[in-house]
Amino acid sequence: MEEKIKFYIFLDIDGVLWDWKWRKQAIENGIIKSKYDIVEFNNESVSALNYLIKKLGEIYQPQLVLSSTWRHDFEKAKTALEQNGIKIQNKLLATPISSSPQKRGEEILKFLKKNPKGEFIIIDDESFDFEKHFSANKIIKTSITDCGLTKKHISNWIDKNNDLFFEQEM
C-alpha cells in the first residue's frame, strides 16, 4: 500500500479555537474556569478543525503543526488540544521559534524545508508575514474578536481548493 502524501495543518490557537465573543459567553456560562489561563476551546471551532482533519484524511496524511505561541509550552498545548477533543492522528509537531513573533511565515518555511514534502494550510487569526511567502489559498484567516474557526471557513476553503481533494493519477 502506498503511503499517503503529508498535509500539514499549521495551527494557531488564540483566535482560531476560541475568540473573544465566545470567551465572554463561556465565562458568563461557567464553561471557562479561569479568566487568565484559557484551556477550554469553542466546540464549534474544535468540530470545524476535526472536520478538516477527517476530510483531508480521505486522501492525505493530515499532520497538525503548532505555529501558535502556545508552542512555548508544548506539553500544555498538546494536553489542551487532546482534552478539547482535537483528533491528533499523528505525533503533534511545532514550527521552530524565531526571535521575532512577526516572522511566523518564515518559521513555517523552515519547517517545510526540514520535513517530508507535502501540501499545507495555515489557520491563523493574524497575517504576520504570510502574504509575503504564501498564496491566499494556503491561508484560512479567522478573527479573534468574534469568529474563531467555523465549518463555513473550512467549506469555503475546500470549495476554492477542490482540486486538492481529487486523487491525482500517476
C-alpha positions in Angstrom: 0.0 0.0 0.0 1.3 3.4 -1.0 1.8 5.9 1.8 -0.4 9.0 1.6 1.1 12.4 1.0 1.5 14.6 4.1 -0.9 17.5 4.6 0.4 19.9 7.2 -2.1 21.9 9.1 -0.3 24.9 10.7 -2.5 25.8 13.6 -2.7 28.9 15.7 -4.8 28.6 18.8 -5.9 32.0 20.1 -8.4 33.5 17.7 -8.8 30.1 16.0 -10.0 27.7 18.6 -11.5 30.4 20.8 -12.4 34.1 20.2 -13.4 37.0 22.5 -17.1 36.7 21.8 -17.2 33.0 22.6 -14.8 33.5 25.6 -17.0 36.2 27.1 -20.1 33.9 26.9 -18.1 30.9 28.1 -17.0 32.9 31.2 -20.6 34.0 31.9 -21.9 30.4 31.5 -19.2 28.9 33.7 -17.6 27.0 30.9 -14.2 28.7 31.4 -13.0 28.4 34.9 -10.2 31.0 34.8 -10.2 34.4 33.1 -6.5 34.2 32.6 -5.5 30.7 31.7 -7.8 29.6 28.9 -7.5 25.9 28.1 -11.2 25.4 27.1 -11.9 25.8 23.4 -15.1 26.6 21.4 -16.8 23.4 20.5 -17.8 24.8 17.1 -14.1 25.6 16.3 -13.0 22.1 17.5 -15.7 20.5 15.4 -14.6 22.5 12.3 -10.9 21.6 12.8 -11.8 17.9 13.2 -14.0 18.1 10.1 -10.9 19.4 8.2 -8.7 16.7 9.5 -11.3 14.0 8.6 -11.8 15.4 5.1 -8.1 15.7 4.4 -7.6 12.2 5.8 -9.6 10.7 3.0 -6.7 11.4 0.6 -3.8 12.7 2.7 -2.0 12.0 5.9 -3.0 15.1 8.0 -0.3 16.4 10.3 -1.1 19.0 13.0 1.8 21.5 13.4 1.6 24.2 16.1 2.5 27.6 14.8 0.9 29.3 17.8 2.7 31.0 20.6 1.3 28.1 22.6 4.3 26.0 21.3 6.4 27.8 24.0 4.6 25.4 26.5 4.3 22.5 24.1 3.0 19.9 26.6 0.3 22.3 27.9 -0.8 22.9 24.3 -0.9 19.2 23.5 -2.9 18.4 26.6 -5.4 21.2 25.9 -5.8 20.1 22.3 -6.4 16.5 23.4 -8.7 17.4 26.3 -10.9 19.5 24.0 -11.3 16.6 21.5 -8.9 17.6 18.7 -8.3 14.5 16.7 -4.5 14.4 16.6 -3.9 11.5 14.3 -0.1 11.6 14.3 2.5 13.0 16.6 1.9 16.7 17.2 4.6 18.8 15.8 5.6 22.5 16.1 7.3 25.1 13.9 10.7 26.4 15.1 10.6 29.5 17.3 12.4 32.6 15.9 13.5 35.7 17.7 10.6 37.7 16.1 7.0 36.7 16.6 6.2 38.6 13.4 8.1 36.0 11.3 5.7 33.2 11.6 5.7 32.7 7.8 9.5 32.3 7.9 9.1 29.7 10.7 6.6 27.8 8.6 9.0 27.9 5.6 11.8 26.5 7.8 9.6 23.7 9.0 8.6 22.8 5.4 12.2 22.7 4.3 13.2 20.3 7.1 10.2 17.9 6.8 8.9 15.5 4.2 7.3 17.2 1.2 3.5 17.7 1.3 0.6 20.1 0.9 -0.3 22.5 3.7 -2.8 25.0 5.1 -2.2 27.8 7.6 -5.0 28.6 10.0 -4.5 31.8 11.9 -6.3 35.0 13.1 -3.3 37.2 12.2 -1.5 37.8 9.0 2.1 38.2 10.1 4.4 37.8 7.1 2.1 35.2 5.4 1.3 37.1 2.2 5.0 37.7 1.6 5.6 33.9 1.5 2.3 32.2 0.6 -0.6 32.5 -1.7 -4.1 33.3 -0.3 -5.3 29.7 -1.0 -2.8 28.4 1.6 -4.4 30.5 4.4 -7.6 30.3 6.4 -8.0 33.6 8.3 -10.2 33.8 11.4 -10.9 36.6 13.8 -10.2 36.8 17.5 -12.8 39.5 18.0 -15.9 37.5 17.0 -15.3 34.4 15.0 -12.9 31.6 15.6 -12.7 28.7 13.1 -16.1 27.6 11.7 -17.2 24.9 9.3 -18.0 27.7 6.9 -14.3 28.7 6.8 -13.5 25.1 6.1 -16.2 24.7 3.4 -15.2 27.9 1.7 -11.6 26.8 1.6 -12.5 23.3 0.3 -14.6 24.9 -2.4 -11.7 27.2 -3.5 -9.2 24.3 -3.4 -11.4 21.4 -4.7 -8.5 20.1 -6.9 -6.7 19.1 -3.7 -9.5 16.6 -2.9 -9.3 14.5 -6.1 -6.7 11.8 -6.1 -4.0 12.5 -8.6 -3.5 9.9 -11.3 0.1 8.8 -11.7 
